[in-house]
Amino acid sequence: MKVLITGSQGQLGRALIKFKPKYTQIYAMNRSNFDMLDIPSCLKIIKSINPDWIINCGAYTNVDLAESDADTAMRVNFHAPKAFAEEIKRLGGKFLQISTDYVFDGKKEIKTPYQTNEKRSPLGIYGLSKSYAEEAIEEIFQDSHQAVILRTSWLVGPVGKNFVLTILNLMLKNKEIKVVNDQIGSPTSTFSLANICWKIIYLKQYKFIFNQKSNRILHWQDNGETNWYEIALTISNLSKEIGLLKSNTKIIPITTSEFPSIVKRPSYSVLDTKLTKSLLKYEGRYWKITLKEVLEKIQMDRKSLYSIKSRS
Ligand SMILES: NC(=O)c1ccc[n+]([C@@H]2O[C@H](COP(=O)([O-])OP(=O)(O)OC[C@H]3O[C@@H](n4cnc5c(N)ncnc54)[C@H](OP(=O)(O)O)[C@@H]3O)[C@@H](O)[C@H]2O)c1
């Protein structure tokens, strides 16, 4: 199986490579060999590789910056995946688009997890660009089973830019930090999500399951609902438990209105994952368990870095 991964240096891209299943040939694309702003060159590469699957995790992910750089965000998050999807459809391969909870505004009155078929209503440019990409992919593949849109949320992992590494860093440097406690969602470890992507790709009876239009969009998050403040507290407690951190930084809960930000974020973005769980016959794991796994990996990487440094 030939799988082309865009954004392979990003946090999900790296996890996908780390958990690559046997007999999978990966074509790892990154900004230097596959600039998503240069669509014609990317299409040539796709054509020459002729992959069985493209996993599109390349994206403009800076939600705040996207507001003042909308053109680039739209080109990377909407125009590029649209063009890749058209090309892979023509070539007869399949497309896995990674999407986001930010296609929703979080404003629904009764706070129940978002179903895959609920109306998109993004609050900012990032969400809008991902939402346009979803619509385009649905349109392109309306008569085929060649695409899956996998929405996820609050990605955390041992590498890249994410909340866990930011909080660890802040706790090293500060006596107290403030974290918002009124945005409700679910963190997702890049390890869990990579595992789900590979499960989808290697799903038996794939054609049968994804022939139904209603199954084109899937959701994945680790189990359980929480908020950023509680995640920060858990990072602090677990890090002390495993010896990753000694800090006694005080974590103070604040509201979103106290935290200056250019762009509004959904106040509630829990995704309903039942459909994915039943299709994949997999129940997933609680977010504190997957978070501990991420922290243990960070600790392992730091230890091996330390031992390399002390040997040299
Ligand atoms: N992070 C989250 O909390 C979150 C939540 C929900 C959904 N998602 C979605 O999940 C997917 C993976 O996210 P992630 O957290 O792994 O993102 P990430 O770490 O920011 O990785 C995105 C990758 O895309 C690459 N990229 C950006 N512009 C590019 C361009 N013009 N040409 C080629 N590559 C380019 C980046 O390259 P550089 O490293 O060179 O910048 C980076 O390696 C994305 O589709 C994202 O929208 C993320």
The ligand as an ORCA input file, in Angstrom:
! r2SCAN-3c Opt
* xyz 0 1
  N      -3.595     20.855     16.309
  C      -4.864     20.690     16.687
  O      -5.229     20.917     17.847
  C      -5.885     20.209     15.676
  C      -7.219     20.087     16.092
  C      -8.168     19.629     15.165
  C      -7.769     19.307     13.871
  N      -6.468     19.470     13.499
  C      -6.096     19.127     12.117
  O      -5.227     18.015     12.179
  C      -4.280     18.066     11.110
  C      -2.884     17.895     11.669
  O      -2.643     18.957     12.593
  P      -1.264     19.090     13.370
  O      -1.578     19.522     14.750
  O      -0.417     17.891     13.132
  O      -0.659     20.347     12.613
  P       0.827     20.872     12.593
  O       1.646     20.208     13.633
  O       0.735     22.350     12.546
  O       1.300     20.319     11.177
  C       0.847     20.853      9.978
  C       1.918     20.644      8.958
  O       1.503     21.264      7.738
  C       2.637     21.850      7.186
  N       2.358     22.942      6.265
  C       1.814     24.153      6.547
  N       1.814     24.903      5.436
  C       2.363     24.151      4.457
  C       2.654     24.377      3.098
  N       2.405     25.539      2.491
  N       3.213     23.372      2.371
  C       3.506     22.195      2.947
  N       3.280     21.919      4.245
  C       2.714     22.899      4.986
  C       3.429     22.387      8.359
  O       4.743     22.574      7.951
  P       5.789     23.437      8.834
  O       6.092     22.520     10.005
  O       6.925     23.626      7.911
  O       5.056     24.680      9.226
  C       3.255     21.260      9.365
  O       4.282     20.299      9.247
  C      -4.535     19.392     10.400
  O      -5.350     19.152      9.290
  C      -5.314     20.214     11.411
  O      -6.164     21.133     10.769
  C      -5.516     19.900     14.379
*
